[in-house]
Amino acid sequence: MKLKVGTRQSRLALIQTQAAVERLQGLLPGITLEIAPMSSPGDRDRVMDLRESSENFFTRDLDEALLSGEIDLALHSAKDVPDPVRDGLDWSWLPWREDPRDVLVLAEGKQIADLPPTPRIGVSSDRRERYCRDRFPTGRLATIRGNIEERLKQLDEGDYDLVIMAAAALLRMDHADRIGEWIPLDDLPSPDGQGALAMTFRADDTRLLRLRSLLVKAVTFVGAGIGSTDLCTVGAVEALARADVCLHDALLDQSLLGHLPPSALRIDVGKRAGAHRREQDDINTLLARHARRGQRVVRLKGGDPGIFGRLAEEVVTLEGLRLPFRVIPGISSLNAATTGTGMLLTRRGVSRGFCAMSAREKGGKTADVSRDARAQLPCVFFMGAGVVSDLVAQQLAEGVPGHTPAAMVFNAGAEDEHVLRAPLDRIAAELASTRDNATTPPPPALFIVGAPARHAFAPDTGALLGHRILLTCSEALLTRAADAVRDLGGRPIPFPLVKLTPAENARDIVARIKDYDWIALTSPSAVRLLFRELKRSASDIRTIPRIMVSGSATADELVKLGLIADLCPVAGFGAQGLLDAAPKQLTTGARVLRLRSDVAGPGLSTALRARGLHVDDVELYRNTPIPRDRLPEFDSAFFASSSAVRAFMRCWSAEELAGKVTAAIGLPTARELKKHRVRATVVPHEATVAAGMLALGGHLVAAAIEEES
């Protein structure tokens, strides 16, 4: 199928749109994106000062083309898109962004020191004008208009001595050589969207809503616990540590915010009785805005967000926009005030249940808490799966209507959580029909009766459509893989099939590492295990030789340790990529220590020896299978290594993958699957966990788009 992409007809717009289209098409198999250049008021009117132009000066014609159905989506520089967008449209930023800084540009061959005493400076915004008045107090400021080429021409012809431009535009047009000086963001903050591209589309176009799910990350609603950081969950802390933006309440331990990255944006949306810092509609708007920008958003709510925390109102906003989210429950004041004080609400022989309700109505009025009002509340029965028939019979006998919604939640909060829903008078029969063996006790379950049992979070708003993704990664990669799944709206099912153990002679290897000129590392696991052994042996890492790596994932692992790879190919990962990346660095006779797993092939060592290098090919760690006796339910499987495929096939057969979407981290893993008569549905261009999940999401999104066309 084909999607028509509108863009402005300037050279910059066409260049950045072409680059974005190529990346999108690489993620969407079977879908063609066709570029349709169009004009805009900003292209036709080259005289008006941009500070006096309308918000839609560069988007108006493309907006109209969208609404008329002439195009399916439009791509813009994000800073040109008005907020809010025109009625009937929706939007998202693309996840690939250039440097957001501004730069000083001078005539060719000129430097800042060459400026005349009263330089003529071209500016196009109030913020740039303020910066220039402070930086160049004797300068003569004048408005400059035109596209990038026209502005550079005016500069070179002497109309201006200095111009401020966005670095992103110059970089995209291969004019990096024209940058005279980079301006720090602290000195000149840039607009939020500078360097980013935005996609706009019709708000009711389900195909583009699906496409957007591939470009954004799931919002995480986090229960902060109550009173103290001691009552915050590990999952909540981990979510905060990865956040780009945090919208937080007032009634929580503010020290929790210390878990945020230093660069994260913190927005206080707290509410106290009679003094709301933000109205609920404003909070909903902020959540959607930052999610659309592709930022990792955490909504930090006091206690448990599902208990009097207005979680439903905020979730409904995201569901309506098909923006993905997930919820991490928290410890509520109910738990802290009872379990934490000894006033146990369920004490054997004293109480076997309790009632919880709000004493407030909308607007702050006192609510009805009478016996009749309490009788209307939903009921939750713990440990009720084995006696569900008796519980149903009692309620029906007391006059509870048979059509009352009911649900059984099995293994709540676990990876294999499962929900069974049915009307009250049919729930027992539905439960019986799902059990393979009536003599085996059912798994732990909560039995919920009442209106809440009718509701559920939308499972398919993310690119992964709520799929349960079986992750066969080694334990070292599991956290990263699970995070990538959650970002794209899937449910990770951690299922490591191999563990990595150091080779018996690992300590001896570390002891003689300084005898080499290079170390060759071709996986993040090799980096982690090498430096774990260096730490165990108290080795001075300043004595290690230069390091070559085979790709960005391995290089990124070094960065976490404060190290930069001396050699890393930008394309063509593997032996040939390394050899092509820096032939002058790999001099004949250099001594190389190639550290690998027991299952890695000798290809790299062979290629390096052919180049005239002396290579010791050494096994640093082994892949040891992890025994498994049960295969959990899953919708898609991600295999992170050939050894994981072999471990899977030792326990199960290819039939277990029939009808499933199967992703391989790279070509060797895909070839191993093929040996077992399984075709890898998805193989990413780059052999990393993040690329694998994005490719898997792209496959599912492309299929959903075609289905909805």
C-alpha positions as semicolon CSV with decimal commas, in nm:
position;residue;x (nm);y (nm);z (nm)
1;M;0,000;0,000;0,000
2;K;0,105;0,363;-0,048
3;L;0,097;0,666;0,182
4;K;0,137;1,013;0,035
5;V;0,372;1,240;0,232
6;G;0,333;1,616;0,196
7;T;0,623;1,853;0,255
8;R;0,733;2,202;0,168
9;Q;0,920;2,233;-0,161
10;S;1,232;2,405;-0,023
11;R;1,558;2,214;-0,063
12;L;1,596;2,174;0,315
13;A;1,242;2,041;0,353
14;L;1,294;1,790;0,071
15;I;1,629;1,672;0,210
16;Q;1,500;1,617;0,563
17;T;1,178;1,458;0,439
18;Q;1,364;1,218;0,209
19;A;1,588;1,108;0,498
20;A;1,287;1,057;0,727
21;V;1,093;0,865;0,462
22;E;1,386;0,629;0,405
23;R;1,404;0,552;0,776
24;L;1,029;0,500;0,805
25;Q;1,018;0,273;0,502
26;G;1,298;0,065;0,653
27;L;1,067;-0,001;0,950
28;L;0,744;-0,061;0,756
29;P;0,775;-0,361;0,523
30;G;0,529;-0,356;0,235
31;I;0,435;0,010;0,271
32;T;0,552;0,275;0,024
33;L;0,583;0,642;0,120
34;E;0,556;0,883;-0,174
35;I;0,676;1,243;-0,131
36;A;0,448;1,523;-0,258
37;P;0,621;1,868;-0,251
38;M;0,385;2,159;-0,185
39;S;0,400;2,534;-0,128
40;S;0,316;2,728;0,188
41;P;0,254;3,093;0,276
42;G;0,604;3,106;0,422
43;D;0,753;2,999;0,089
44;R;0,552;3,248;-0,116
45;D;0,594;3,547;0,114
46;R;0,967;3,616;0,150
47;V;0,919;3,966;0,294
48;M;0,712;3,934;0,613
49;D;0,908;3,936;0,939
50;L;0,865;3,587;1,088
51;R;0,797;3,746;1,427
52;E;0,479;3,896;1,280
53;S;0,364;3,590;1,085
54;S;0,075;3,362;1,179
55;E;0,137;3,039;1,371
56;N;0,057;2,830;1,063
57;F;0,272;3,038;0,826
58;F;0,463;2,726;0,714
59;T;0,191;2,463;0,765
60;R;-0,138;2,611;0,640
61;D;-0,143;2,463;0,288
62;L;-0,027;2,123;0,408
63;D;-0,297;2,126;0,678
64;E;-0,561;2,190;0,414
65;A;-0,421;1,915;0,192
66;L;-0,446;1,674;0,483
67;L;-0,804;1,765;0,568
68;S;-0,908;1,733;0,204
69;G;-0,748;1,390;0,172
70;E;-0,497;1,504;-0,090
71;I;-0,211;1,370;0,126
72;D;-0,202;1,118;0,412
73;L;0,061;1,282;0,633
74;A;0,285;1,586;0,631
75;L;0,640;1,630;0,758
76;H;0,756;1,962;0,902
77;S;1,034;2,110;1,109
78;A;0,880;2,059;1,453
79;K;0,931;2,421;1,559
80;D;0,707;2,532;1,268
81;V;0,405;2,330;1,390
82;P;0,158;2,534;1,598
83;D;0,045;2,403;1,937
84;P;-0,236;2,315;1,938
85;V;-0,257;2,197;1,579
86;R;-0,556;2,273;1,360
87;D;-0,886;2,105;1,455
88;G;-0,918;1,765;1,292
89;L;-0,542;1,699;1,293
90;D;-0,307;1,513;1,523
91;W;0,073;1,503;1,540
92;S;0,391;1,342;1,661
93;W;0,762;1,416;1,655
94;L;0,992;1,171;1,480
95;P;1,248;1,005;1,709
96;W;1,551;1,105;1,498
97;R;1,675;1,450;1,593
98;E;1,964;1,676;1,492
99;D;2,158;1,902;1,729
100;P;1,913;2,164;1,871
101;R;2,171;2,443;1,914
102;D;2,202;2,769;1,723
103;V;2,526;2,870;1,552
104;L;2,700;3,182;1,431
105;V;2,761;3,189;1,055
106;L;2,999;3,429;0,881
107;A;3,100;3,493;0,521
108;E;3,330;3,229;0,379
109;G;3,681;3,259;0,512
110;K;3,583;3,496;0,793
111;Q;3,612;3,449;1,170
112;I;3,455;3,626;1,469
113;A;3,776;3,828;1,511
114;D;3,726;3,968;1,158
115;L;3,392;4,134;1,240
116;P;3,383;4,513;1,191
117;P;3,323;4,740;1,496
118;T;2,951;4,770;1,412
119;P;2,865;4,442;1,242
120;R;2,536;4,404;1,054
121;I;2,367;4,097;1,203
122;G;2,077;3,902;1,051
123;V;1,819;3,773;1,299
124;S;1,477;3,612;1,261
125;S;1,341;3,583;1,617
126;D;1,317;3,781;1,938
127;R;1,531;3,532;2,132
128;R;1,814;3,558;1,878
129;E;1,784;3,935;1,882
130;R;1,818;3,943;2,263
131;Y;2,125;3,721;2,246
132;C;2,290;3,943;1,984
133;R;2,221;4,262;2,179
134;D;2,403;4,109;2,477
135;R;2,684;3,945;2,278
136;F;2,738;4,220;2,019
137;P;2,616;4,546;2,184
138;T;2,749;4,760;1,896
139;G;2,591;4,543;1,628
140;R;2,324;4,665;1,387
141;L;2,043;4,409;1,393
142;A;1,824;4,353;1,087
143;T;1,558;4,099;0,996
144;I;1,670;3,830;0,753
145;R;1,438;3,611;0,544
146;G;1,478;3,341;0,282
147;N;1,573;2,976;0,274
148;I;1,915;2,849;0,382
149;E;2,081;2,903;0,044
150;E;1,938;3,254;0,016
151;R;2,056;3,351;0,364
152;L;2,406;3,222;0,295
153;K;2,410;3,412;-0,035
154;Q;2,307;3,737;0,138
155;L;2,586;3,679;0,389
156;D;2,852;3,610;0,126
157;E;2,745;3,909;-0,083
158;G;2,802;4,140;0,212
159;D;2,441;4,223;0,305
160;Y;2,524;4,091;0,653
161;D;2,844;4,031;0,847
162;L;2,695;3,767;1,073
163;V;2,384;3,550;1,078
164;I;2,243;3,320;1,349
165;M;2,100;2,992;1,216
166;A;1,985;2,655;1,347
167;A;2,268;2,403;1,333
168;A;2,025;2,129;1,228
169;A;1,948;2,297;0,895
170;L;2,315;2,342;0,807
171;L;2,403;1,985;0,907
172;R;2,119;1,835;0,703
173;M;2,231;2,031;0,396
174;D;2,600;1,938;0,437
175;H;2,698;2,294;0,526
176;A;2,873;2,208;0,853
177;D;3,181;2,391;0,720
178;R;2,986;2,719;0,740
179;I;2,949;2,699;1,119
180;G;3,171;2,966;1,272
181;E;3,079;2,907;1,635
182;W;2,841;2,685;1,831
183;I;2,625;2,872;2,083
184;P;2,576;2,680;2,412
185;L;2,214;2,611;2,505
186;D;2,274;2,781;2,840
187;D;2,352;3,103;2,651
188;L;2,076;3,073;2,392
189;P;1,803;2,818;2,470
190;S;1,643;2,687;2,152
191;P;1,271;2,629;2,088
192;D;1,153;2,287;2,204
193;G;1,121;2,152;1,852
194;Q;1,444;2,284;1,701
195;G;1,631;2,002;1,531
196;A;1,327;1,771;1,541
197;L;1,084;1,678;1,265
198;A;0,709;1,652;1,321
199;M;0,447;1,444;1,146
200;T;0,089;1,571;1,118
201;F;-0,210;1,368;0,999
202;R;-0,589;1,349;1,018
203;A;-0,697;1,272;1,373
204;D;-0,935;0,996;1,258
205;D;-0,684;0,817;1,035
206;T;-0,633;0,486;1,218
207;R;-0,343;0,394;0,988
208;L;-0,142;0,696;1,097
209;L;-0,237;0,646;1,461
210;R;-0,083;0,300;1,424
211;L;0,225;0,449;1,260
212;R;0,262;0,701;1,543
213;S;0,272;0,416;1,796
214;L;0,608;0,321;1,646
215;L;0,750;0,670;1,706
216;V;0,649;0,730;2,069
217;K;0,722;0,564;2,401
218;A;0,464;0,440;2,646
219;V;0,375;0,682;2,926
220;T;0,439;0,520;3,265
221;F;0,196;0,589;3,547
222;V;0,384;0,527;3,870
223;G;0,249;0,483;4,220
224;A;0,499;0,665;4,442
225;G;0,384;0,500;4,761
226;I;0,291;0,712;5,060
227;G;0,488;0,909;5,316
228;S;0,837;0,775;5,256
229;T;1,063;0,649;4,979
230;D;1,073;0,321;5,171
231;L;0,723;0,257;5,038
232;C;0,813;0,308;4,671
233;T;0,858;-0,002;4,455
234;V;1,173;-0,102;4,269
235;G;0,980;-0,075;3,942
236;A;0,886;0,284;4,023
237;V;1,246;0,383;4,095
238;E;1,365;0,219;3,771
239;A;1,100;0,407;3,572
240;L;1,209;0,738;3,724
241;A;1,573;0,667;3,641
242;R;1,484;0,642;3,269
243;A;1,245;0,939;3,247
244;D;1,281;1,237;3,013
245;V;0,983;1,415;3,170
246;C;0,819;1,367;3,510
247;L;0,479;1,513;3,599
248;H;0,455;1,470;3,974
249;D;0,202;1,523;4,251
250;A;0,258;1,723;4,569
251;L;0,163;1,454;4,822
252;L;0,469;1,233;4,791
253;D;0,820;1,217;4,930
254;Q;0,999;1,477;4,717
255;S;1,331;1,296;4,760
256;L;1,196;1,045;4,507
257;L;1,265;1,305;4,239
258;G;1,634;1,252;4,310
259;H;1,609;0,929;4,109
260;L;1,539;1,130;3,793
261;P;1,825;1,190;3,548
262;P;1,971;1,542;3,588
263;S;1,847;1,633;3,240
264;A;1,486;1,527;3,304
265;L;1,215;1,794;3,294
266;R;1,024;1,812;3,623
267;I;0,670;1,949;3,618
268;D;0,484;1,999;3,946
269;V;0,115;1,928;3,885
270;G;0,031;1,875;4,250
271;K;-0,315;1,924;4,396
272;R;-0,413;1,999;4,751
273;A;-0,760;2,058;4,886
274;G;-0,876;2,399;4,764
275;A;-0,542;2,485;4,599
276;H;-0,494;2,314;4,263
277;R;-0,166;2,403;4,096
278;R;-0,292;2,252;3,768
279;E;-0,642;2,171;3,650
280;Q;-0,697;1,812;3,542
281;D;-0,746;1,911;3,176
282;D;-0,408;2,086;3,183
283;I;-0,243;1,772;3,320
284;N;-0,404;1,560;3,049
285;T;-0,279;1,804;2,783
286;L;0,075;1,799;2,919
287;L;0,083;1,418;2,926
288;A;-0,029;1,395;2,564
289;R;0,204;1,673;2,446
290;H;0,520;1,520;2,587
291;A;0,419;1,169;2,479
292;R;0,365;1,293;2,122
293;R;0,717;1,435;2,130
294;G;0,854;1,083;2,177
295;Q;0,976;1,158;2,527
296;R;0,977;0,895;2,799
297;V;0,710;1,034;3,032
298;V;0,656;0,930;3,394
299;R;0,338;1,042;3,569
300;L;0,432;1,013;3,937
301;K;0,122;0,996;4,157
302;G;0,108;0,964;4,534
303;G;0,007;0,634;4,691
304;D;-0,153;0,396;4,443
305;P;-0,283;0,588;4,138
306;G;-0,583;0,358;4,097
307;I;-0,726;0,435;4,442
308;F;-0,878;0,785;4,444
309;G;-0,588;0,902;4,226
310;R;-0,776;1,011;3,910
311;L;-0,584;0,754;3,711
312;A;-0,889;0,678;3,496
313;E;-0,924;1,038;3,374
314;E;-0,564;1,057;3,259
315;V;-0,563;0,711;3,104
316;V;-0,883;0,784;2,910
317;T;-0,711;1,083;2,749
318;L;-0,425;0,867;2,623
319;E;-0,657;0,588;2,514
320;G;-0,862;0,837;2,312
321;L;-0,546;0,944;2,128
322;R;-0,418;0,586;2,088
323;L;-0,105;0,676;2,286
324;P;0,049;0,379;2,471
325;F;0,091;0,364;2,848
326;R;0,154;0,124;3,134
327;V;0,078;0,140;3,505
328;I;0,301;0,051;3,800
329;P;0,078;0,019;4,110
330;G;0,192;0,174;4,437
331;I;0,141;0,129;4,809
332;S;-0,157;0,339;4,913
333;S;-0,226;0,522;5,238
334;L;-0,470;0,239;5,313
335;N;-0,179;-0,006;5,342
336;A;0,044;0,234;5,535
337;A;-0,228;0,336;5,782
338;T;-0,335;-0,020;5,861
339;T;-0,065;-0,276;5,793
340;G;0,197;-0,020;5,895
341;T;0,037;0,059;6,231
342;G;-0,090;-0,277;6,345
343;M;-0,457;-0,195;6,280
344;L;-0,473;-0,496;6,050
345;L;-0,788;-0,497;5,841
346;T;-0,777;-0,875;5,802
347;R;-0,687;-1,041;6,129
348;R;-0,791;-1,403;6,176
349;G;-1,083;-1,423;6,418
350;V;-1,131;-1,043;6,413
351;S;-1,201;-0,931;6,055
352;R;-1,200;-1,105;5,718
353;G;-1,261;-0,801;5,501
354;F;-1,318;-0,426;5,490
355;C;-1,494;-0,145;5,306
356;A;-1,301;0,141;5,139
357;M;-1,474;0,445;4,993
358;S;-1,423;0,820;4,953
359;A;-1,607;1,057;5,188
360;R;-1,593;1,331;4,922
361;E;-1,789;1,399;4,606
362;K;-1,692;1,612;4,307
363;G;-1,664;1,973;4,418
364;G;-1,559;1,883;4,772
365;K;-1,905;1,801;4,906
366;T;-1,948;1,533;5,172
367;A;-2,053;1,206;5,011
368;D;-2,320;0,961;5,123
369;V;-2,153;0,686;5,327
370;S;-2,471;0,520;5,457
371;R;-2,530;0,145;5,469
372;D;-2,722;0,159;5,141
373;A;-2,436;0,348;4,974
374;R;-2,183;0,096;5,102
375;A;-2,398;-0,188;4,969
376;Q;-2,359;-0,051;4,617
377;L;-1,979;-0,081;4,623
378;P;-1,805;-0,349;4,416
379;C;-1,679;-0,653;4,606
380;V;-1,337;-0,814;4,583
381;F;-1,299;-1,168;4,717
382;F;-0,950;-1,293;4,794
383;M;-0,877;-1,666;4,763
384;G;-1,209;-1,714;4,590
385;A;-1,120;-1,923;4,282
386;G;-1,186;-2,257;4,452
387;V;-1,528;-2,158;4,584
388;V;-1,649;-1,926;4,309
389;S;-1,971;-2,127;4,258
390;D;-2,066;-2,087;4,625
391;L;-1,987;-1,713;4,619
392;V;-2,199;-1,663;4,308
393;A;-2,489;-1,859;4,454
394;Q;-2,490;-1,647;4,772
395;Q;-2,490;-1,320;4,580
396;L;-2,763;-1,425;4,339
397;A;-2,974;-1,542;4,635
398;E;-2,934;-1,198;4,795
399;G;-3,070;-1,028;4,484
400;V;-2,751;-0,925;4,301
401;P;-2,851;-0,924;3,930
402;G;-2,707;-1,207;3,722
403;H;-2,587;-0,963;3,456
404;T;-2,358;-0,785;3,706
405;P;-2,003;-0,769;3,560
406;A;-1,758;-1,011;3,721
407;A;-1,393;-1,100;3,667
408;M;-1,129;-1,342;3,791
409;V;-0,770;-1,208;3,795
410;F;-0,511;-1,486;3,810
411;N;-0,151;-1,426;3,922
412;A;-0,211;-1,053;3,951
413;G;0,097;-0,847;3,870
414;A;0,299;-1,143;3,748
415;E;0,426;-1,197;3,394
416;D;0,156;-1,457;3,334
417;E;-0,130;-1,248;3,473
418;H;-0,458;-1,352;3,316
419;V;-0,809;-1,205;3,341
420;L;-1,135;-1,392;3,286
421;R;-1,452;-1,181;3,247
422;A;-1,818;-1,283;3,237
423;P;-2,155;-1,185;3,389
424;L;-2,193;-1,298;3,749
425;D;-2,430;-1,582;3,660
426;R;-2,187;-1,725;3,399
427;I;-1,846;-1,668;3,558
428;A;-1,831;-2,009;3,731
429;A;-1,910;-2,196;3,409
430;E;-1,653;-1,988;3,216
431;L;-1,391;-2,068;3,477
432;A;-1,465;-2,440;3,461
433;S;-1,438;-2,441;3,080
434;T;-1,086;-2,294;3,089
435;R;-0,940;-2,550;3,331
436;D;-0,765;-2,852;3,181
437;N;-0,774;-3,053;3,503
438;A;-1,055;-2,997;3,751
439;T;-0,865;-3,185;4,023
440;T;-0,569;-2,944;4,014
441;P;-0,610;-2,636;4,237
442;P;-0,657;-2,316;4,034
443;P;-0,380;-2,055;4,046
444;P;-0,410;-1,764;4,294
445;A;-0,697;-1,537;4,193
446;L;-0,903;-1,238;4,300
447;F;-1,276;-1,248;4,226
448;I;-1,419;-0,901;4,146
449;V;-1,793;-0,835;4,129
450;G;-1,935;-0,500;4,023
451;A;-1,904;-0,226;3,761
452;P;-1,520;-0,205;3,770
453;A;-1,501;-0,560;3,632
454;R;-1,638;-0,426;3,304
455;H;-1,337;-0,201;3,241
456;A;-0,985;-0,271;3,118
457;F;-0,693;-0,071;2,986
458;A;-0,664;-0,069;2,607
459;P;-0,399;-0,333;2,531
460;D;-0,309;-0,239;2,174
461;T;-0,224;0,132;2,168
462;G;0,151;0,073;2,127
463;A;0,350;-0,052;1,829
464;L;0,376;-0,399;1,987
465;L;-0,005;-0,409;2,023
466;G;0,007;-0,540;2,379
467;H;0,178;-0,859;2,259
468;R;0,348;-1,081;2,511
469;I;0,708;-1,087;2,385
470;L;0,913;-1,391;2,485
471;L;1,264;-1,262;2,556
472;T;1,532;-1,529;2,528
473;C;1,816;-1,282;2,598
474;S;2,090;-1,365;2,840
475;E;2,027;-1,226;3,187
476;A;2,269;-0,941;3,114
477;L;2,046;-0,810;2,833
478;L;1,707;-0,877;2,988
479;T;1,656;-0,537;3,154
480;R;1,736;-0,352;2,833
481;A;1,511;-0,580;2,629
482;A;1,220;-0,553;2,875
483;D;1,250;-0,172;2,876
484;A;1,242;-0,167;2,494
485;V;0,929;-0,384;2,494
486;R;0,750;-0,162;2,746
487;D;0,846;0,154;2,556
488;L;0,663;0,019;2,250
489;G;0,354;-0,096;2,438
490;G;0,427;-0,468;2,471
491;R;0,442;-0,706;2,767
492;P;0,788;-0,853;2,826
493;I;0,806;-1,221;2,920
494;P;1,165;-1,266;3,047
495;F;1,276;-1,616;2,954
496;P;1,658;-1,638;2,944
497;L;1,772;-1,968;2,800
498;V;2,147;-1,926;2,843
499;K;2,365;-1,771;3,110
500;L;2,712;-1,636;3,049
501;T;2,987;-1,772;3,271
502;P;3,355;-1,669;3,263
503;A;3,599;-1,918;3,114
504;E;3,814;-2,107;3,365
505;N;4,125;-1,918;3,255
506;A;3,957;-1,575;3,256
507;R;4,184;-1,447;3,533
508;D;4,496;-1,555;3,343
509;I;4,369;-1,372;3,034
510;V;4,327;-1,051;3,231
511;A;4,674;-1,083;3,381
512;R;4,846;-1,066;3,039
513;I;4,612;-0,820;2,869
514;K;4,870;-0,540;2,878
515;D;5,096;-0,742;2,643
516;Y;4,871;-0,656;2,346
517;D;4,825;-0,351;2,123
518;W;4,451;-0,409;2,070
519;I;4,158;-0,589;2,229
520;A;3,878;-0,696;1,993
521;L;3,533;-0,709;2,156
522;T;3,228;-0,789;1,946
523;S;2,940;-0,795;2,195
524;P;2,818;-0,596;2,497
525;S;2,845;-0,917;2,700
526;A;3,216;-0,943;2,621
527;V;3,265;-0,587;2,750
528;R;3,077;-0,656;3,072
529;L;3,254;-0,983;3,146
530;L;3,600;-0,846;3,065
531;F;3,562;-0,551;3,298
532;R;3,405;-0,766;3,567
533;E;3,720;-0,979;3,563
534;L;3,942;-0,668;3,560
535;K;3,762;-0,546;3,871
536;R;3,787;-0,883;4,046
537;S;4,163;-0,894;3,986
538;A;4,206;-0,528;4,095
539;S;4,365;-0,447;3,757
540;D;4,444;-0,089;3,664
541;I;4,228;-0,018;3,357
542;R;4,473;0,254;3,253
543;T;4,707;-0,023;3,141
544;I;4,464;-0,184;2,896
545;P;4,541;-0,147;2,525
546;R;4,328;0,016;2,257
547;I;3,985;-0,137;2,201
548;M;3,812;-0,222;1,873
549;V;3,442;-0,307;1,870
550;S;3,213;-0,434;1,597
551;G;2,913;-0,205;1,642
552;S;2,734;0,070;1,831
553;A;2,580;-0,155;2,098
554;T;2,924;-0,275;2,209
555;A;3,058;0,082;2,191
556;D;2,767;0,203;2,406
557;E;2,853;-0,057;2,669
558;L;3,204;0,088;2,690
559;V;3,061;0,439;2,726
560;K;2,876;0,324;3,038
561;L;3,217;0,250;3,187
562;G;3,352;0,590;3,091
563;L;3,551;0,458;2,794
564;I;3,542;0,532;2,421
565;A;3,615;0,264;2,161
566;D;3,928;0,342;1,959
567;L;3,782;0,173;1,652
568;C;3,413;0,121;1,567
569;P;3,262;0,087;1,217
570;V;2,964;0,306;1,135
571;A;2,831;0,046;0,889
572;G;2,908;-0,307;0,780
573;F;2,936;-0,449;1,129
574;G;3,161;-0,752;1,159
575;A;3,512;-0,838;1,044
576;Q;3,503;-0,651;0,714
577;G;3,344;-0,348;0,875
578;L;3,630;-0,326;1,124
579;L;3,893;-0,365;0,853
580;D;3,729;-0,100;0,636
581;A;3,678;0,145;0,923
582;A;4,040;0,232;0,988
583;P;4,293;0,043;0,771
584;K;4,575;0,280;0,875
585;Q;4,523;0,210;1,244
586;L;4,553;-0,167;1,205
587;T;4,922;-0,182;1,120
588;T;5,102;-0,498;1,017
589;G;5,248;-0,685;1,311
590;A;5,016;-0,536;1,573
591;R;4,922;-0,780;1,850
592;V;4,547;-0,834;1,894
593;L;4,363;-1,019;2,170
594;R;4,028;-1,135;2,033
595;L;3,794;-1,209;2,327
596;R;3,479;-1,401;2,244
597;S;3,224;-1,654;2,364
598;D;3,255;-2,028;2,310
599;V;3,001;-2,015;2,026
600;A;3,140;-1,718;1,832
601;G;3,307;-1,806;1,503
602;P;3,671;-1,747;1,403
603;G;3,584;-1,514;1,114
604;L;3,716;-1,195;1,272
605;S;4,045;-1,350;1,384
606;T;4,100;-1,504;1,040
607;A;4,037;-1,172;0,866
608;L;4,269;-0,982;1,101
609;R;4,547;-1,236;1,049
610;A;4,507;-1,202;0,673
611;R;4,575;-0,831;0,718
612;G;4,908;-0,913;0,880
613;L;4,813;-0,878;1,246
614;H;4,915;-1,128;1,516
615;V;4,592;-1,249;1,673
616;D;4,531;-1,461;1,982
617;D;4,175;-1,593;1,962
618;V;4,068;-1,655;2,323
619;E;3,745;-1,779;2,479
620;L;3,648;-1,533;2,754
621;Y;3,308;-1,678;2,848
622;R;3,077;-1,970;2,782
623;N;2,706;-1,991;2,700
624;T;2,552;-2,234;2,949
625;P;2,190;-2,348;2,891
626;I;1,935;-2,272;3,162
627;P;1,700;-2,569;3,213
628;R;1,330;-2,489;3,169
629;D;1,033;-2,718;3,234
630;R;0,750;-2,493;3,111
631;L;0,702;-2,258;2,817
632;P;0,492;-1,952;2,913
633;E;0,220;-1,816;2,687
634;F;0,348;-1,563;2,433
635;D;0,251;-1,392;2,107
636;S;0,594;-1,309;1,963
637;A;0,942;-1,442;2,035
638;F;1,272;-1,254;2,028
639;F;1,588;-1,462;1,996
640;A;1,900;-1,271;2,098
641;S;2,161;-1,532;1,998
642;S;2,215;-1,856;1,811
643;S;2,281;-2,030;2,142
644;A;1,936;-1,920;2,265
645;V;1,781;-2,082;1,956
646;R;1,966;-2,407;2,022
647;A;1,866;-2,401;2,390
648;F;1,502;-2,346;2,291
649;M;1,503;-2,632;2,042
650;R;1,658;-2,870;2,298
651;C;1,347;-2,830;2,513
652;W;1,076;-2,762;2,254
653;S;1,019;-2,786;1,882
654;A;0,959;-2,552;1,590
655;E;0,586;-2,620;1,629
656;E;0,581;-2,398;1,939
657;L;0,669;-2,102;1,713
658;A;0,405;-2,177;1,449
659;G;0,175;-1,879;1,403
660;K;0,402;-1,657;1,615
661;V;0,599;-1,354;1,501
662;T;0,963;-1,458;1,543
663;A;1,239;-1,197;1,560
664;A;1,613;-1,270;1,539
665;I;1,868;-1,017;1,664
666;G;2,087;-1,069;1,355
667;L;2,162;-1,287;1,053
668;P;2,356;-1,561;1,242
669;T;2,059;-1,607;1,475
670;A;1,820;-1,609;1,177
671;R;2,033;-1,878;1,008
672;E;2,024;-2,088;1,325
673;L;1,643;-2,063;1,329
674;K;1,635;-2,172;0,964
675;K;1,830;-2,488;1,054
676;H;1,532;-2,580;1,271
677;R;1,280;-2,503;0,994
678;V;1,176;-2,166;1,142
679;R;1,182;-1,852;0,928
680;A;1,268;-1,537;1,119
681;T;0,982;-1,296;1,052
682;V;1,194;-0,998;1,152
683;V;1,571;-0,935;1,132
684;P;1,681;-0,576;1,213
685;H;1,948;-0,392;1,012
686;E;2,155;-0,351;1,328
687;A;2,215;-0,640;1,568
688;T;2,098;-0,470;1,888
689;V;1,808;-0,528;2,125
690;A;1,668;-0,178;2,060
691;A;1,682;-0,222;1,682
692;G;1,525;-0,566;1,712
693;M;1,227;-0,438;1,910
694;L;1,181;-0,143;1,674
695;A;1,186;-0,379;1,375
696;L;0,937;-0,610;1,547
697;G;0,713;-0,312;1,620
698;G;0,745;-0,195;1,259
699;H;0,637;-0,537;1,133
700;L;0,328;-0,540;1,355
701;V;0,242;-0,177;1,275
702;A;0,275;-0,234;0,899
703;A;0,043;-0,535;0,921
704;A;-0,210;-0,335;1,128
705;I;-0,197;-0,042;0,881
706;E;-0,269;-0,271;0,586
707;E;-0,550;-0,438;0,780
708;E;-0,710;-0,100;0,858
709;S;-0,681;0,032;0,501
